[in-house]
């Protein structure tokens, strides 16, 4: 990010707990909002769509609502971006959607070689869809992606896991998805251990 951007801002919407209060210390220039997760019950998702992650959350139903909480966090972070753009009367050229527990390896990412009309992701951990841990596109496209939270409260989206649901939604919204072979990262667990995701 530092190599590709002269200026950037981080917008983070975080649930209370899980050391969320440390985020502003780690990223003092970030715009951060921390609050309790509300209980979400209105969704057109079906429990069966989360069969593959049920073991992590204890049931398909819990996995479904955990995904809704994640989508709301993405939506709220993007809402902060939109409010900033309106306040400053400009639109960001690029927007990332990233998790906060990722360790990136050196790559040849060069924004001058990319077209922000596409939405870029990685070529691993797609599970039949797209790796939603890393997304890169225009600010407008990120607005559309982030509105998946509102969309699934009123409309059905097909898919059998979070990755395929995201890809099917973007296909429906006519946003082309491209994979980057050279962007690699692993997750860092709470105990400091690194995953082997690629």
ZIWO-V565164 format. One record per run of one state. SS is the DSSP state (A for helix, B for strand, O for the rest). FROM is the first residue (numbers start at 0). TO is the last residue. If there is no record, write none. Layout:
# ZIWO-V565164
<<SS,FROM,TO> <SS,FROM,TO>>
This chain:
# ZIWO-V565164
<<O,0,9> <B,10,14> <O,15,18> <A,19,25> <O,26,29> <B,30,34> <O,35,45> <A,46,56> <O,57,58> <A,59,87> <O,88,93> <B,94,97> <O,98,100> <B,101,103> <O,104,109> <A,110,112> <O,113,117> <B,118,121> <O,122,132> <B,133,136> <O,137,137> <A,138,145> <O,146,146> <A,147,150> <O,151,160> <A,161,171> <O,172,175> <B,176,179> <O,180,183> <B,184,187> <O,188,192> <B,193,193> <O,194,197>>
